[in-house]
Amino acid sequence: MKHFIFVPAFFLFSLMHAQPSFLFKKEKEKDEYTGPKWDQTNKASVYLSQVSFVNWNAGGTNSISGLFAFETKANYTDKYFNWTNSALVRLGINKQQSLGLQKSDDLVEINSNLGYQSDITSNWFYSARMSFKSQMFNGYSYPDTDNPISRLMAPGYLFFGGGMEYGKHIDKLSFYFSPVTLKATFVLDEDLSNAGAFGVDPAVYDDNGAILTPGERVRNEVGVLVTNTYEAELATNINIKNQLSLYSDYVNNFGNVDIDWSVDFDFKVNNFIKATLGSHIRYDDDVKTTVPSTEVEGEFDEAGAKVQWKQFLGIGVAVDF
């Protein structure tokens, strides 16, 4: 994961300059300055999927799942400054026959980006960026619902840094580079922090199992951050949104890259009915997986970091207001 993970960044950087017609629209002409302004948008959506079986000889399990999402944006622009803010809350649940409710998605995300443009004819901005991600409810490795593997603020991720951003005046396209970005990982749960979950230092125990030093609650890193975002209309009523984030810590194993890459397709049926197809890939070298121990029954051994992948397909109602 040390080297080839940079390929998407260079690929998208080349797209930024090439701007192939099948992905991006032509660069917008500079609009005449009409004074400072605020723009605010809100979007609420509910997606559902359901399957039932009656005497189905191939077998199957009745299930129903739903995803609720709410996103709000507030953006400020004037002659030299551009300040974008967004907040997203998303929760998905799944119910299968003979099984209880299970969580399929859970996200709280806040983003804020302040850009300063010294030359209004340029597409380059000096930028300061902050982003925060966590979740609302406990997460489990089903069917085990007695031992949470994640909680509110366990983990929580905070990124804050400054750098240069290109593309504010190209429709839906942005490339951001920050040579100094703080990444703070919060694990504000005693059991998870003592276990060393999500890369924090675990607790130190004596020979009798008593805690000598509690587990670390916050892990701080300083590194380089590269992001790329674009939105485009692939065809009538079919839109794509790509978000890519690459981060490498200077101190701990520089060259090991954390990746967060999502690609979402939106299909518009009419003004209210929409379908979405999404793919989300993550890799974090500090988030280790576990496997059942071959020596002690009921215990687990660390198996190292692995690529995480999530896919979603749903149809539902989305309202902008």
ZARO-494275 format. One record per atom (N, C-alpha, C, O): x, y, z. Coordinates in pm, whole numbers, padded with zeros to 5 digits, always signed. Example, Ala and Ser with C-alpha at 12.3 -4.5 7.8 and 13.67 -1.06 7.14 Angstrom:
BEGIN
+01319-00569+00780
+01230-00450+00780
+01320-00330+00780
+01424-00332+00846
+01285-00225+00708
+01367-00106+00714
+01290+00003+00787
+01341+00114+00804
//
This chain:
BEGIN
+00082-00121+00000
+00000+00000+00000
+00086+00126+00000
+00032+00236-00007
+00221+00113+00008
+00305+00230+00024
+00315+00314-00102
+00325+00436-00094
+00313+00250-00221
+00345+00324-00342
+00229+00329-00441
+00195+00436-00493
+00169+00214-00467
+00069+00214-00574
-00054+00293-00539
-00133+00326-00627
-00074+00325-00411
-00195+00397-00370
-00193+00541-00419
-00296+00608-00420
-00071+00592-00460
-00064+00727-00512
-00114+00736-00656
-00137+00846-00706
-00131+00622-00723
-00174+00622-00862
-00305+00697-00882
-00313+00777-00974
-00411+00675-00798
-00534+00750-00819
-00514+00900-00814
-00580+00973-00888
-00424+00948-00729
-00401+01092-00717
-00344+01147-00846
-00390+01250-00895
-00241+01080-00902
-00182+01128-01024
-00279+01115-01141
-00281+01199-01230
-00358+01009-01141
-00458+00989-01246
-00560+01103-01246
-00591+01159-01351
-00611+01136-01127
-00710+01242-01118
-00648+01378-01144
-00715+01467-01197
-00519+01396-01107
-00453+01523-01135
-00440+01543-01285
-00455+01655-01335
-00411+01434-01358
-00402+01445-01503
-00538+01475-01564
-00548+01548-01663
-00644+01418-01506
-00779+01448-01555
-00811+01595-01536
-00879+01656-01619
-00762+01652-01427
-00789+01791-01397
-00738+01882-01508
-00802+01981-01543
-00620+01846-01565
-00563+01928-01670
-00617+01890-01807
-00637+01976-01893
-00643+01761-01828
-00693+01718-01958
-00839+01752-01976
-00880+01791-02086
-00920+01739-01869
-01064+01767-01872
-01133+01698-01989
-01187+01767-02076
-01134+01564-01994
-01204+01495-02103
-01352+01528-02102
-01414+01543-01997
-01408+01538-02222
-01545+01585-02235
-01645+01491-02170
-01753+01536-02131
-01615+01362-02158
-01711+01269-02101
-01719+01280-01948
-01808+01221-01888
-01627+01354-01886
-01632+01368-01740
-01663+01510-01697
-01740+01530-01603
-01604+01609-01762
-01614+01744-01710
-01673+01839-01814
-01659+01820-01934
-01738+01940-01762
-01789+02044-01848
-01679+02145-01877
-01574+02143-01812
-01701+02232-01971
-01604+02334-02003
-01589+02431-01887
-01681+02449-01808
-01470+02492-01880
-01445+02587-01773
-01539+02706-01785
-01562+02758-01894
-01593+02746-01673
-01687+02857-01672
-01615+02990-01698
-01500+03008-01658
-01683+03078-01762
-01632+03213-01771
-01645+03280-01635
-01735+03248-01557
-01553+03373-01608
-01558+03444-01481
-01684+03529-01475
-01711+03607-01567
-01761+03514-01370
-01879+03595-01353
-01839+03732-01299
-01742+03744-01224
-01911+03833-01337
-01887+03965-01283
-01921+03965-01135
-02021+03907-01093
-01837+04033-01058
-01858+04036-00913
-01980+04120-00880
-01989+04236-00922
-02073+04063-00806
-02198+04132-00771
-02210+04154-00621
-02318+04189-00572
-02101+04133-00547
-02105+04154-00404
-02107+04023-00328
-02133+03917-00385
-02080+04030-00197
-02078+03907-00115
-02216+03844-00107
-02318+03914-00113
-02219+03710-00094
-02348+03644-00085
-02334+03510-00011
-02228+03448-00010
-02445+03470+00051
-02459+03340+00117
-02554+03253+00037
-02657+03300-00010
-02519+03127+00021
-02608+03029-00041
-02626+02913+00056
-02528+02861+00109
-02751+02873+00078
-02778+02759+00167
-02870+02661+00098
-02970+02701+00038
-02838+02532+00107
-02922+02427+00051
-02934+02314+00153
-02844+02291+00233
-03047+02245+00149
-03071+02130+00236
-03127+02017+00151
-03201+02040+00055
-03092+01895+00188
-03141+01779+00115
-03169+01666+00213
-03083+01628+00292
-03290+01613+00208
-03329+01498+00290
-03370+01385+00197
-03439+01407+00097
-03327+01264+00229
-03357+01151+00142
-03380+01025+00224
-03322+01007+00331
-03466+00938+00172
-03494+00808+00232
-03491+00704+00121
-03565+00714+00023
-03406+00603+00138
-03395+00495+00040
-03436+00363+00105
-03398+00335+00219
-03514+00283+00033
-03565+00157+00087
-03539+00044-00011
-03536+00064-00132
-03519-00075+00043
-03513-00197-00038
-03575-00310+00042
-03562-00315+00164
-03643-00403-00027
-03717-00509+00040
-03723-00632-00049
-03733-00620-00172
-03718-00751+00014
-03732-00874-00061
-03810-00973+00026
-03785-00983+00146
-03904-01046-00037
-03985-01146+00035
-03989-01275-00046
-03982-01273-00169
-04001-01388+00025
-04006-01519-00040
-04124-01598+00016
-04145-01602+00138
-04202-01660-00072
-04310-01750-00032
-04298-01876-00117
-04316-01871-00239
-04269-01989-00051
-04251-02117-00120
-04150-02107-00235
-04168-02169-00341
-04045-02030-00213
-03945-02009-00318
-03845-02124-00311
-03770-02138-00215
-03847-02209-00418
-03770-02333-00408
-03619-02311-00408
-03544-02402-00371
-03572-02193-00448
-03429-02164-00444
-03384-02116-00306
-03265-02104-00280
-03482-02090-00218
-03449-02046-00084
-03425-01896-00078
-03417-01829-00181
-03413-01845+00042
-03391-01702+00061
-03443-01657+00195
-03517-01730+00262
-03405-01537+00236
-03444-01481+00364
-03515-01348+00343
-03462-01260+00275
-03634-01333+00400
-03706-01207+00391
-03625-01098+00460
-03570-01119+00568
-03619-00982+00398
-03543-00873+00458
-03596-00739+00410
-03659-00729+00304
-03571-00637+00489
-03604-00500+00453
-03494-00410+00508
-03444-00432+00619
-03456-00312+00431
-03351-00221+00475
-03387-00080+00432
-03459-00058+00335
-03334+00016+00506
-03360+00155+00478
-03240+00241+00510
-03160+00208+00598
-03228+00353+00440
-03121+00448+00463
-03180+00588+00466
-03247+00630+00372
-03154+00660+00575
-03198+00800+00587
-03075+00889+00584
-02974+00860+00648
-03084+00998+00510
-02972+01092+00502
-03024+01235+00501
-03126+01265+00441
-02951+01322+00569
-02981+01465+00567
-02850+01542+00551
-02754+01519+00624
-02849+01632+00454
-02728+01710+00427
-02765+01857+00416
-02864+01893+00351
-02685+01943+00478
-02705+02087+00468
-02574+02153+00429
-02467+02111+00471
-02584+02257+00346
-02467+02330+00300
-02491+02479+00315
-02601+02528+00289
-02388+02552+00358
-02394+02698+00368
-02262+02752+00316
-02156+02727+00374
-02268+02827+00206
-02147+02874+00138
-02147+03025+00126
-02249+03087+00094
-02031+03083+00151
-02013+03229+00141
-01909+03260+00034
-01805+03194+00028
-01937+03360-00049
-01840+03403-00150
-01836+03555-00156
-01938+03622-00144
-01717+03608-00176
-01702+03748-00212
-01589+03758-00314
-01553+03658-00375
-01533+03875-00331
-01438+03895-00439
-01311+03812-00422
-01253+03767-00521
-01269+03792-00298
-01143+03722-00274
-01155+03597-00189
-01066+03512-00189
-01266+03583-00115
-01280+03471-00023
-01392+03377-00068
-01491+03418-00128
-01371+03250-00038
-01472+03147-00063
-01475+03056+00059
-01374+02993+00091
-01589+03049+00126
-01600+02970+00249
-01715+02872+00233
-01831+02912+00225
-01684+02743+00228
-01785+02639+00209
-01798+02557+00337
-01698+02522+00400
-01922+02528+00374
-01950+02450+00495
-02057+02347+00464
-02153+02376+00392
-02041+02227+00519
-02142+02123+00497
-02147+02032+00618
-02048+02013+00688
-02265+01975+00641
-02286+01877+00748
-02374+01767+00693
-02472+01793+00623
-02338+01641+00723
-02409+01525+00672
-02435+01427+00785
-02345+01394+00863
-02560+01381+00793
-02597+01276+00888
-02660+01163+00807
-02750+01187+00727
-02612+01040+00828
-02663+00926+00752
-02677+00806+00845
-02587+00776+00922
-02791+00735+00836
-02816+00619+00919
-02889+00514+00836
-02992+00542+00775
-02835+00393+00836
-02898+00282+00766
-02925+00167+00859
-02844+00138+00948
-03039+00100+00841
-03076-00016+00923
-03122-00129+00833
-03166-00107+00720
-03109-00250+00885
-03147-00369+00810
-03217-00467+00904
-03174-00487+01017
-03326-00527+00856
-03401-00625+00934
-03419-00751+00849
-03482-00748+00743
-03362-00862+00898
-03379-00990+00831
-03469-01080+00914
-03478-01067+01036
-03535-01171+00845
-03625-01265+00910
-03551-01339+01022
-03441-01389+01003
-03615-01344+01141
-03565-01413+01260
-03446-01344+01324
-03394-01393+01425
-03401-01232+01270
-03291-01157+01329
-03338-01019+01369
-03434-00967+01312
-03272-00958+01467
-03309-00824+01510
-03258-00718+01414
-03196-00750+01313
-03285-00593+01448
-03237-00482+01366
-03084-00477+01369
-03022-00497+01473
-03027-00451+01253
-02883-00436+01242
-02851-00305+01173
-02922-00261+01082
-02742-00242+01217
-02700-00115+01158
-02620-00143+01033
-02527-00223+01035
-02657-00077+00922
-02584-00096+00797
-02503+00027+00759
-02413+00018+00676
-02534+00142+00818
-02459+00265+00789
-02480+00361+00904
-02587+00363+00965
-02378+00442+00935
-02388+00537+01046
-02276+00639+01028
-02158+00605+01040
-02312+00764+01000
-02210+00865+00972
-02256+01002+01018
-02370+01043+00993
-02166+01072+01085
-02181+01215+01113
-02056+01282+01056
-01945+01248+01095
-02074+01376+00965
-01960+01438+00898
-01980+01589+00888
-02088+01635+00850
-01877+01666+00924
-01878+01812+00917
-01753+01856+00841
-01643+01810+00870
-01771+01945+00745
-01660+01996+00666
-01666+02147+00656
-01774+02205+00645
-01550+02212+00661
-01541+02356+00644
-01412+02388+00570
-01305+02339+00606
-01423+02472+00466
-01307+02505+00383
-01308+02654+00352
-01402+02705+00291
-01202+02723+00393
-01188+02867+00369
-01077+02889+00268
-00963+02849+00289
-01112+02954+00157
-01014+02979+00052
-00996+03127+00026
-01093+03203+00024
-00870+03168+00004
-00838+03308-00028
-00772+03313-00164
-00674+03243-00189
-00826+03397-00251
-00778+03410-00388
-00715+03549-00403
-00787+03649-00407
-00583+03554-00412
-00515+03684-00421
-00533+03750-00557
-00526+03872-00569
-00555+03668-00658
-00575+03718-00794
-00705+03661-00848
-00716+03540-00864
-00802+03746-00877
-00934+03698-00916
-00935+03633-01054
-01033+03571-01092
-00825+03648-01129
-00817+03582-01261
-00756+03443-01251
-00748+03372-01351
-00711+03405-01130
-00646+03275-01111
-00744+03172-01058
-00845+03207-00997
-00715+03045-01081
-00795+02936-01026
-00730+02874-00902
-00777+02771-00854
-00624+02936-00850
-00555+02886-00732
-00599+02963-00608
-00615+03085-00611
-00619+02889-00499
-00659+02947-00371
-00562+02902-00262
-00514+02788-00264
-00533+02992-00167
-00475+02951-00040
-00590+02902+00047
-00688+02974+00066
-00579+02782+00102
-00694+02722+00170
-00659+02671+00308
-00548+02622+00333
-00755+02684+00398
-00751+02619+00529
-00872+02527+00537
-00983+02568+00504
-00849+02404+00580
-00957+02305+00572
-00968+02228+00704
-00868+02191+00766
-01095+02204+00745
-01124+02124+00863
-01232+02023+00828
-01329+02057+00761
-01214+01900+00873
-01317+01798+00855
-01322+01710+00977
-01221+01684+01042
-01443+01663+01008
-01465+01578+01125
-01561+01467+01086
-01660+01491+01017
-01532+01343+01133
-01619+01229+01107
-01631+01144+01233
-01533+01122+01305
-01751+01097+01259
-01775+01001+01366
-01905+00928+01335
-01947+00922+01219
-01970+00874+01439
-02095+00800+01422
-02184+00828+01542
-02141+00889+01640
-02310+00784+01533
-02406+00813+01640
-02429+00696+01733
-02444+00716+01854
-02431+00573+01682
-02472+00457+01761
-02361+00351+01764
-02267+00354+01685
-02376+00257+01857
-02279+00150+01870
-02275+00064+01744
-02376+00043+01678
-02156+00016+01713
-02138-00076+01603
-02098-00213+01656
-02026-00221+01756
-02145-00320+01591
-02118-00456+01638
-02070-00543+01523
-02093-00514+01406
-02001-00649+01560
-01968-00754+01465
-02077-00860+01478
-02063-00954+01556
-02185-00844+01401
-02302-00931+01415
-02266-01076+01387
-02185-01103+01298
-02325-01171+01463
-02441-01158+01553
-02407-01121+01698
-02497-01116+01782
-02280-01094+01729
-02242-01056+01865
-02284-00912+01891
-02226-00819+01836
-02387-00894+01975
-02435-00760+02010
-02406-00724+02155
-02464-00630+02209
-02317-00799+02218
-02281-00772+02357
-02153-00690+02369
-02129-00625+02471
-02071-00692+02265
-01941-00626+02271
-01928-00527+02155
-01894-00568+02043
-01954-00399+02178
-01943-00299+02071
-01800-00291+02018
-01705-00294+02096
-01786-00279+01888
-01655-00259+01828
-01634-00113+01789
-01524-00077+01746
-01737-00029+01803
-01726+00115+01780
-01840+00184+01850
-01946+00124+01873
-01820+00311+01884
-01921+00391+01953
-01911+00536+01905
-01826+00569+01822
-01999+00621+01958
-01988+00765+01935
-01852+00813+01983
-01816+00789+02098
-01778+00880+01897
-01642+00929+01924
-01545+00816+01954
-01443+00838+02021
-01573+00698+01908
-01480+00586+01918
-01499+00496+01795
-01560+00390+01808
-01451+00536+01677
-01357+00647+01665
-01424+00777+01623
-01540+00780+01580
-01348+00886+01636
-01380+01014+01576
-01253+01063+01509
-01144+01049+01565
-01266+01121+01391
-01149+01167+01316
-01159+01316+01288
-01262+01364+01239
-01053+01390+01320
-01047+01533+01294
-00925+01563+01209
-00813+01525+01245
-00945+01630+01096
-00836+01676+01010
-00838+01829+01009
-00944+01890+00996
-00721+01890+01024
-00712+02036+01016
-00576+02072+00957
-00472+02026+01004
-00579+02155+00854
-00453+02193+00792
-00472+02302+00690
-00583+02353+00671
-00363+02339+00625
-00365+02443+00524
-00284+02404+00404
-00193+02322+00413
-00316+02465+00289
-00243+02433+00169
-00295+02513+00051
-00342+02625+00067
-00285+02454-00067
-00328+02517-00190
-00439+02434-00254
-00437+02310-00250
-00535+02504-00314
-00645+02436-00381
-00663+02493-00520
-00657+02615-00540
-00685+02405-00617
-00705+02444-00756
-00844+02402-00803
-00888+02290-00774
-00911+02490-00875
-01033+02447-00942
-01161+02510-00897
-01268+02462-00934
-01157+02615-00819
-01282+02675-00772
-01368+02726-00887
-01490+02735-00874
-01307+02761-00999
-01384+02815-01111
-01397+02715-01226
-01433+02753-01337
-01370+02590-01199
-01402+02483-01294
-01518+02406-01234
-01515+02369-01117
-01620+02382-01315
-01744+02328-01263
-01724+02197-01189
-01689+02095-01248
-01747+02202-01056
-01750+02082-00972
-01616+02009-00964
-01615+01888-00940
-01505+02078-00984
-01375+02012-00982
-01281+02083-00886
-01270+02205-00888
-01212+02006-00801
-01122+02063-00702
-01005+01968-00677
-01023+01847-00668
-00885+02026-00667
-00766+01950-00630
-00697+02026-00517
-00666+02144-00531
-00674+01957-00404
-00621+02022-00284
-00497+01949-00236
-00493+01826-00231
-00394+02028-00200
-00270+01972-00146
-00232+02048-00020
-00221+02171-00021
-00212+01974+00089
-00171+02033+00216
-00045+01964+00265
-00049+01844+00294
+00068+02036+00275
+00190+01974+00324
+00191+01952+00474
+00271+01873+00524
+00104+02022+00547
+00098+02008+00693
-00048+01997+00735
-00120+02096+00733
-00091+01878+00772
-00227+01855+00818
-00224+01772+00947
-00159+01668+00954
-00295+01821+01047
-00309+01747+01172
-00422+01647+01160
-00532+01681+01116
-00395+01523+01198
-00499+01421+01207
-00508+01375+01352
-00411+01325+01408
-00624+01392+01411
-00647+01346+01549
-00750+01234+01546
-00858+01250+01490
-00715+01121+01606
-00806+01007+01616
-00851+00996+01761
-00769+00978+01851
-00983+01006+01784
-01039+01001+01918
-01098+00863+01943
-01172+00809+01860
-01066+00806+02057
-01127+00681+02103
-01170+00704+02248
-01099+00668+02341
-01288+00767+02265
-01334+00810+02396
-01421+00704+02463
-01521+00736+02527
-01381+00580+02449
-01446+00469+02517
-01339+00390+02589
-01237+00354+02530
-01360+00364+02718
-01257+00303+02801
-01216+00166+02750
-01097+00138+02739
-01313+00081+02720
-01281-00055+02677
-01204-00055+02544
-01106-00127+02529
-01250+00027+02449
-01185+00029+02319
-01047+00094+02325
-00954+00048+02259
-01033+00199+02406
-00901+00261+02417
-00803+00169+02489
-00686+00162+02452
-00850+00099+02592
-00761+00004+02661
-00719-00110+02570
-00610-00166+02586
-00804-00144+02473
-00771-00251+02378
-00682-00202+02264
-00634-00282+02183
-00658-00070+02259
-00575-00016+02152
-00643-00010+02018
-00578-00021+01914
-00776+00006+02018
-00853+00010+01894
-00820+00136+01814
-00791+00241+01870
-00826+00124+01682
-00812+00235+01588
-00677+00305+01598
-00665+00424+01566
-00575+00231+01641
-00439+00282+01636
-00388+00352+01759
-00272+00392+01761
-00471+00371+01864
-00421+00434+01986
-00336+00334+02065
-00347+00213+02046
-00252+00387+02154
-00170+00298+02237
-00258+00225+02339
-00336+00290+02409
-00247+00092+02349
-00333+00016+02442
-00288+00035+02586
-00181+00089+02614
-00372-00012+02678
-00340-00005+02820
-00224-00100+02852
-00200-00198+02782
-00153-00066+02961
-00045-00152+03011
-00096-00220+03138
-00146-00154+03229
-00083-00353+03144
-00134-00433+03255
-00018-00494+03334
+00091-00518+03281
-00044-00520+03464
+00053-00595+03542
+00026-00744+03527
-00062-00784+03452
+00101-00826+03599
+00088-00972+03586
-00047-01023+03634
-00089-01133+03596
-00116-00944+03717
-00247-00985+03768
-00363-00931+03685
-00480-00952+03719
-00332-00861+03577
-00436-00807+03491
-00487-00671+03532
-00584-00623+03474
-00425-00606+03632
-00464-00473+03673
-00401-00370+03579
-00288-00389+03533
-00473-00263+03552
-00425-00161+03459
-00322-00072+03528
-00351-00009+03630
-00203-00068+03470
-00100+00024+03519
-00109+00159+03450
-00098+00263+03515
-00130+00157+03320
-00144+00280+03241
-00265+00265+03150
-00268+00173+03068
-00366+00353+03162
-00485+00342+03076
-00449+00359+02929
-00346+00417+02895
-00535+00308+02844
-00515+00323+02701
-00525+00468+02657
-00592+00549+02722
-00459+00498+02548
-00458+00633+02494
-00597+00668+02439
-00660+00587+02372
-00643+00789+02469
-00775+00833+02422
-00767+00912+02291
-00863+00915+02214
-00653+00976+02265
-00637+01057+02144
-00501+01027+02082
-00399+01027+02151
-00501+01001+01953
-00377+00979+01879
-00359+01094+01781
-00446+01118+01697
-00246+01166+01791
-00219+01281+01705
-00114+01246+01601
-00014+01182+01631
-00139+01290+01480
-00045+01271+01370
-00034+01400+01291
-00127+01481+01288
+00081+01419+01227
+00102+01532+01137
+00156+01477+01006
+00256+01405+01004
+00090+01511+00897
+00131+01453+00770
+00088+01536+00651
+00051+01653+00665
+00094+01474+00535
+00059+01538+00409
-00077+01485+00364
-00104+01365+00373
-00162+01575+00314
-00296+01539+00270
-00317+01585+00127
-00287+01699+00092
-00368+01494+00044
-00404+01524-00095
-00548+01481-00116
-00585+01368-00084
-00631+01571-00169
-00770+01535-00198
-00807+01577-00339
-00750+01670-00395
-00903+01507-00394
-00957+01542-00524
-01107+01519-00521
-01154+01415-00473
-01183+01613-00572
-01329+01603-00577
-01377+01648-00715
-01332+01750-00767
-01467+01572-00773
-01534+01621-00893
-01675+01567-00901
-01705+01457-00854
-01760+01646-00962
-01898+01606-00993
-01922+01633-01140
-01875+01733-01195
-01994+01542-01205
-02019+01558-01347
-02150+01491-01385
-02197+01401-01317
-02209+01537-01495
-02328+01476-01551
-02283+01383-01664
-02240+01429-01769
-02294+01252-01640
-02251+01155-01740
-02348+01146-01856
-02308+01130-01971
-02477+01156-01825
-02584+01153-01925
-02704+01222-01863
-02701+01262-01746
-02809+01236-01940
-02928+01302-01888
-02980+01229-01765
-03009+01110-01769
-02990+01303-01653
-03041+01252-01525
-02949+01147-01461
-02993+01073-01374
-02823+01140-01503
-02725+01051-01440
-02602+01134-01401
-02533+01187-01488
-02577+01145-01273
-02466+01224-01222
-02369+01136-01143
-02408+01035-01085
-02243+01176-01144
-02140+01105-01068
-02070+01204-00976
-02047+01319-01012
-02038+01157-00856
-01961+01237-00760
-01847+01152-00706
-01870+01045-00651
-01725+01201-00722
-01606+01130-00676
-01537+01211-00567
-01518+01332-00582
-01498+01145-00459
-01423+01208-00351
-01308+01117-00312
-01329+01002-00273
-01186+01169-00321
-01067+01091-00292
-00981+01167-00191
-00956+01287-00208
-00937+01097-00086
-00850+01157+00016
-00734+01062+00043
-00754+00944+00071
-00611+01116+00035
-00489+01039+00062
-00410+01111+00170
-00383+01231+00159
-00372+01038+00274
-00301+01099+00387
-00186+01008+00430
-00203+00887+00441
-00069+01069+00456
+00046+00993+00506
+00111+01071+00619
+00140+01190+00606
+00134+01003+00731
+00192+01064+00850
+00344+01074+00834
+00409+00978+00792
+00401+01191+00868
+00545+01211+00855
+00625+01125+00953
+00733+01078+00919
+00572+01106+01075
+00650+01044+01182
+00639+00893+01180
+00741+00824+01187
+00517+00841+01172
+00495+00696+01183
+00479+00634+01045
+00374+00644+00982
+00587+00569+00998
+00583+00496+00871
+00542+00584+00754
+00445+00555+00685
+00616+00692+00733
+00586+00778+00619
+00593+00697+00490
+00690+00624+00467
+00494+00709+00407
+00481+00628+00286
+00366+00531+00295
+00313+00488+00193
+00326+00495+00418
+00201+00422+00437
+00086+00521+00422
+00077+00617+00499
+00001+00500+00326
-00101+00598+00290
-00238+00552+00335
-00281+00441+00303
-00308+00638+00409
-00448+00615+00442
-00532+00664+00325
-00513+00776+00277
-00624+00581+00279
-00707+00616+00164
-00853+00616+00202
-00899+00528+00275
-00926+00714+00153
-01071+00723+00170
-01126+00766+00034
-01109+00881-00007
-01192+00673-00036
-01231+00696-00175
-01376+00653-00195
-01409+00535-00178
-01461+00746-00231
-01601+00715-00256
-01642+00763-00395
-01601+00869-00440
-01724+00681-00461
-01780+00714-00591
-01930+00687-00584
-01972+00575-00553
-02011+00789-00614
-02156+00777-00606
-02220+00817-00738
-02186+00919-00797
-02313+00732-00784
-02392+00762-00903
-02535+00793-00859
-02595+00716-00783
-02589+00904-00905
-02727+00941-00877
-02809+00934-01006
-02770+00990-01108
-02923+00863-01000
-03011+00847-01114
-03144+00915-01081
-03212+00876-00986
-03182+01015-01158
-03303+01092-01132
-03419+01037-01215
-03415+01038-01338
-03522+00988-01145
-03642+00940-01213
-03736+01057-01241
-03784+01074-01353
-03761+01137-01137
-03836+01262-01152
-03788+01357-01042
-03681+01336-00986
-03865+01460-01012
-03819+01560-00915
-03807+01505-00774
-03740+01566-00691
-03868+01391-00745
-03865+01337-00609
-03804+01196-00602
-03731+01165-00509
-03834+01112-00700
-03787+00974-00697
-03647+00966-00759
-03625+01007-00872
-03554+00911-00680
-03417+00899-00726
-03360+00764-00682
-03406+00703-00586
-03259+00720-00756
-03186+00599-00719
-03039+00635-00704
-02990+00730-00766
-02970+00560-00622
-02828+00586-00600
-02750+00456-00595
-02798+00355-00544
-02631+00459-00650
-02538+00347-00647
-02404+00401-00598
-02346+00490-00660
-02356+00347-00487
-02235+00401-00428
-02133+00294-00393
-02168+00181-00361
-02006+00333-00400
-01895+00247-00361
-01801+00327-00272
-01770+00442-00303
-01756+00267-00162
-01670+00337-00067
-01556+00244-00026
-01579+00135+00027
-01433+00289-00050
-01313+00212-00017
-01233+00288+00089
-01213+00409+00078
-01188+00215+00191
-01103+00274+00294
-00983+00183+00320
-00991+00061+00310
-00871+00248+00353
-00756+00174+00404
-00686+00263+00505
-00648+00375+00473
-00668+00214+00626
-00598+00285+00733
-00504+00186+00800
-00548+00088+00859
-00374+00211+00790
-00275+00117+00841
-00283+00102+00993
-00233+00005+01048
-00348+00199+01060
-00360+00193+01207
-00479+00111+01253
-00488+00076+01371
-00572+00082+01163
-00691+00005+01198
-00665-00142+01165
-00670-00182+01049
-00638-00221+01268
-00602-00360+01250
-00725-00450+01257
-00820-00420+01329
-00723-00559+01184
-00828-00659+01191
-00785-00770+01287
-00668-00779+01325
-00879-00854+01324
-00849-00966+01415
-00905-01096+01357
-00998-01095+01277
-00845-01207+01399
-00891-01340+01361
-00895-01426+01486
-00820-01399+01580
-00982-01529+01491
-00987-01616+01609
-00851-01678+01639
-00780-01723+01548
-00815-01680+01765
-00687-01735+01807
-00682-01886+01784
-00780-01956+01809
-00568-01933+01737
-00549-02077+01717
-00497-02144+01843
-00487-02267+01849
-00465-02064+01946
-00409-02120+02068
-00505-02115+02186
-00512-02209+02264
-00581-02003+02199
-00673-01987+02312
-00814-01968+02257
-00840-01872+02184
-00904-02057+02291
-01041-02049+02243
-01111-01926+02300
-01099-01896+02419
-01183-01855+02214
-01257-01737+02258
-01177-01609+02252
-01233-01502+02278
-01048-01616+02220
-00966-01497+02207
-00929-01475+02061
-00947-01562+01976
-00876-01352+02034
-00847-01314+01896
-00703-01267+01883
-00645-01213+01977
-00647-01288+01765
-00512-01241+01734
-00520-01132+01628
-00608-01133+01543
-00424-01039+01635
-00420-00930+01538
-00378-00983+01402
-00286-01063+01391
-00448-00936+01297
-00422-00986+01161
-00375-00875+01067
-00360-00898+00947
-00351-00756+01119
-00302-00647+01035
-00414-00571+00968
-00531-00608+00976
-00376-00463+00901
-00474-00377+00832
-00515-00438+00699
-00435-00504+00633
-00640-00415+00660
-00691-00465+00532
-00775-00356+00466
-00824-00264+00531
-00790-00369+00334
-00875-00277+00260
-01020-00301+00299
-01066-00415+00302
-01093-00192+00329
-01235-00200+00362
-01317-00151+00241
-01280-00053+00176
-01428-00221+00212
-01510-00183+00098
-01657-00193+00135
-01700-00291+00197
-01734-00093+00097
-01878-00091+00120
-01947-00048-00008
-01901+00044-00077
-02059-00114-00041
-02135-00082-00162
-02282-00067-00125
-02333-00140-00040
-02350+00029-00190
-02491+00054-00161
-02566+00078-00291
-02518+00148-00380
-02685+00020-00300
-02777+00043-00411
-02915+00060-00354
-02963-00027-00281
-02981+00170-00384
-03115+00194-00330
-03195+00289-00416
-03140+00363-00497
-03327+00287-00398
-03418+00377-00465
-03510+00438-00360
-03555+00368-00268
-03539+00565-00373
-03621+00628-00270
-03660+00769-00306
-03663+00807-00424
-03689+00847-00203
-03737+00984-00219
-03630+01081-00170
-03576+01063-00060
-03599+01181-00249
-03505+01284-00210
-03566+01421-00235
-03617+01447-00344
-03560+01508-00135
-03622+01640-00144
-03517+01747-00115
-03449+01741-00013
-03505+01844-00204
-03418+01959-00182
-03503+02076-00133
-03612+02100-00185
-03453+02147-00032
-03527+02263+00018
-03433+02364+00079
-03477+02468+00127
//
